[in-house]
Amino acid sequence: MAKIETAVHLKWIEEPPAALETRVGRQLLVPCKASGQPEPEISWTKLDQDKEQERFVGELIFNSITEKDAGTYECRARNRVETDLVSRTNLTVLGK
């Protein structure tokens, strides 16, 4: 008999904080994890009015923060079955 997969609602495991502050040159990993069935894909978008939106898949990692990294980022958990989970983080970058 075939196993029937049951949909499990999307929910945050680790929702990104609403605001983050760090200094130039620091390393930063911004958490964003969700669960559900089917398993959701996590993607990030930097929301910037002046240019095309930048997209990142998986974790949002900065090896060395610059002032250009400051801004609002949107994390989206999507499994194409349910309404996406969306959370925004405002990143402030302080000088050295």
C-alpha positions as CSV (number, residue, x, y, z in Angstrom):
1,M,0.0,0.0,0.0
2,A,1.4,3.4,-1.0
3,K,2.2,5.9,1.8
4,I,0.2,9.1,1.6
5,E,2.1,12.2,2.7
6,T,0.2,14.5,4.9
7,A,0.8,18.3,4.5
8,V,2.2,19.9,7.7
9,H,1.7,23.6,8.0
10,L,4.6,26.0,7.6
11,K,6.0,27.3,10.9
12,W,9.0,29.2,12.0
13,I,11.8,27.2,13.7
14,E,14.0,30.3,13.9
15,E,12.5,33.6,12.7
16,P,14.9,36.4,11.9
17,P,15.0,39.3,14.4
18,A,13.2,42.5,13.4
19,A,16.4,44.5,13.7
20,L,20.1,43.8,13.8
21,E,23.1,46.0,14.5
22,T,26.7,45.2,13.8
23,R,30.0,47.0,12.9
24,V,31.9,47.2,9.6
25,G,34.3,44.2,9.1
26,R,32.4,41.8,11.4
27,Q,31.1,38.4,10.4
28,L,27.3,37.9,10.6
29,L,24.9,35.0,10.1
30,V,21.2,35.8,10.2
31,P,19.0,32.9,11.2
32,C,15.9,31.9,9.2
33,K,14.6,28.4,9.5
34,A,11.1,27.0,9.0
35,S,9.5,23.5,8.9
36,G,6.6,22.1,7.0
37,Q,5.7,19.3,4.6
38,P,6.7,19.5,1.9
39,E,10.0,20.9,3.3
40,P,10.2,24.7,2.6
41,E,12.9,26.5,0.6
42,I,14.4,29.5,2.4
43,S,15.3,32.5,0.3
44,W,16.4,36.0,1.2
45,T,15.9,39.3,-0.8
46,K,17.6,42.6,-0.1
47,L,14.9,45.2,-0.5
48,D,16.6,48.3,-2.1
49,Q,14.7,51.1,-3.9
50,D,17.7,52.2,-5.9
51,K,18.6,49.0,-7.8
52,E,17.4,45.5,-8.7
53,Q,16.6,43.3,-5.7
54,E,19.4,41.0,-4.6
55,R,18.5,37.4,-3.9
56,F,20.2,34.8,-1.7
57,V,19.2,31.2,-1.1
58,G,19.6,29.4,2.3
59,E,21.3,31.2,5.2
60,L,22.2,34.9,5.0
61,I,25.9,35.0,5.7
62,F,28.2,38.1,5.7
63,N,31.9,37.2,5.9
64,S,32.9,40.9,6.4
65,I,30.1,43.4,6.7
66,T,30.4,46.7,4.7
67,E,28.2,49.8,4.9
68,K,26.7,48.7,1.6
69,D,25.2,45.7,3.4
70,A,22.9,47.9,5.5
71,G,19.3,47.8,4.7
72,T,16.1,45.7,4.9
73,Y,16.2,42.0,4.1
74,E,13.2,39.7,3.6
75,C,13.4,36.0,4.5
76,R,10.8,33.8,2.7
77,A,9.9,30.2,3.5
78,R,8.1,28.7,0.6
79,N,6.9,25.1,-0.1
80,R,4.5,25.9,-3.0
81,V,1.6,24.4,-1.1
82,E,0.7,27.0,1.5
83,T,1.0,30.7,1.9
84,D,4.6,31.7,2.3
85,L,6.0,32.7,5.7
86,V,7.7,36.1,5.4
87,S,9.8,38.0,7.9
88,R,11.9,41.2,7.5
89,T,15.1,42.3,9.2
90,N,16.5,45.8,9.2
91,L,20.3,45.6,9.3
92,T,22.2,48.6,10.6
93,V,25.9,48.8,10.0
94,L,28.0,51.0,12.3
95,G,31.5,52.4,11.3
96,K,34.6,51.0,12.8
